Amino acid sequence: MDLSGADSGHLVVFDMREGRSWEERVFREERTRDGKRITVWGM
């Protein structure tokens, strides 16, 4: 985001741990860092 000058972005996290249900793996969170909005997706 810094290199491209974007004010917002997405981060996708793949949880590959065994024994985790889909309810534990799948999520969406909004975060702000240094004034920039980041949407974090868990899968």
Buried (B, 14 or more C-beta within 10 A) or exposed (E): BEEEEEEEBEEEEEEEEEEEEEEEBEEEEEEEEEEEBBEBEBE
